[in-house]
Amino acid sequence: MWHASVAKTDRDTCRAIAFRVLAGVGDAAAGQWEEWTGSRGAYHLKRRLSADEAALTGPPVDIRQDREEMARRMAPVRHMLPPGFKE
């Protein structure tokens, strides 16, 4: 799943930026969802992977409740997190 979230400006600008960010990735025909959170002012665009992208990543796996797997997958990018970030 590709996911772009854009905030800090009006809805139409956020939407345009989200679409620009996801240009050329995923397959909107396979599934795409848009959400404007209104009072919090964030626009979310989610799009399914293309068949070629899915072949590279393999089937989706929900790791939200598996702390060991989450830690293993976060290890390569942990150095990019802001100071004080809590998982």
C-alpha positions as CSV (number, residue, x, y, z in Angstrom):
1,M,0.0,0.0,0.0
2,W,1.3,3.4,-0.9
3,H,0.2,6.2,1.4
4,A,0.7,9.9,1.2
5,S,-0.4,12.3,4.0
6,V,-0.2,16.1,3.4
7,A,-1.2,18.8,5.9
8,K,-0.7,22.5,6.8
9,T,-2.5,24.0,3.9
10,D,-6.0,23.9,2.3
11,R,-7.7,20.7,1.1
12,D,-7.2,21.3,-2.6
13,T,-3.5,22.0,-2.3
14,C,-3.0,19.0,0.0
15,R,-4.9,16.8,-2.5
16,A,-2.8,18.0,-5.4
17,I,0.5,17.4,-3.5
18,A,-0.6,13.9,-2.4
19,F,-1.4,13.0,-6.0
20,R,1.9,14.5,-7.2
21,V,3.8,12.4,-4.6
22,L,2.2,9.2,-5.7
23,A,2.5,9.9,-9.4
24,G,3.9,6.8,-11.2
25,V,3.5,4.3,-8.3
26,G,0.8,1.8,-7.4
27,D,-2.4,0.9,-9.3
28,A,-5.3,3.2,-8.7
29,A,-7.6,0.9,-10.7
30,A,-6.8,-1.9,-8.2
31,G,-7.9,0.3,-5.3
32,Q,-7.4,3.9,-4.2
33,W,-8.8,5.8,-1.1
34,E,-8.9,9.5,-0.3
35,E,-9.6,11.0,3.0
36,W,-9.7,14.6,4.2
37,T,-9.6,14.8,8.0
38,G,-11.0,18.3,8.0
39,S,-10.5,19.9,11.4
40,R,-7.0,18.3,11.7
41,G,-6.4,19.5,8.1
42,A,-4.7,16.4,6.6
43,Y,-5.4,14.8,3.3
44,H,-4.6,11.1,3.0
45,L,-4.2,9.2,-0.3
46,K,-3.8,5.4,-0.2
47,R,-3.2,3.3,-3.2
48,R,-2.7,-0.4,-3.8
49,L,0.6,-1.6,-5.2
50,S,0.8,-2.5,-8.9
51,A,1.2,-6.1,-9.8
52,D,4.9,-5.6,-10.5
53,E,5.4,-3.8,-7.1
54,A,3.6,-6.6,-5.3
55,A,5.8,-9.2,-6.9
56,L,8.8,-7.5,-5.4
57,T,7.4,-7.0,-1.9
58,G,5.5,-10.3,-1.5
59,P,2.2,-10.6,0.3
60,P,1.2,-8.1,2.9
61,V,1.9,-8.9,6.5
62,D,0.4,-7.1,9.5
63,I,3.3,-6.7,12.0
64,R,1.6,-4.0,14.2
65,Q,1.3,-6.4,17.2
66,D,4.6,-8.3,16.7
67,R,7.2,-6.3,18.5
68,E,10.1,-8.5,17.4
69,E,9.2,-8.3,13.7
70,M,8.6,-4.5,14.0
71,A,12.0,-4.1,15.5
72,R,13.7,-6.2,12.9
73,R,12.0,-4.2,10.0
74,M,12.7,-0.8,11.7
75,A,16.4,-1.5,12.3
76,P,17.6,-0.4,8.8
77,V,15.8,2.9,9.0
78,R,16.0,3.7,12.8
79,H,18.9,6.1,12.2
80,M,16.5,8.3,10.1
81,L,14.0,8.8,12.9
82,P,13.9,12.1,14.8
83,P,15.6,12.3,18.2
84,G,13.4,11.2,21.0
85,F,11.1,9.1,18.7
86,K,9.2,6.4,20.6
87,E,8.0,3.3,18.9
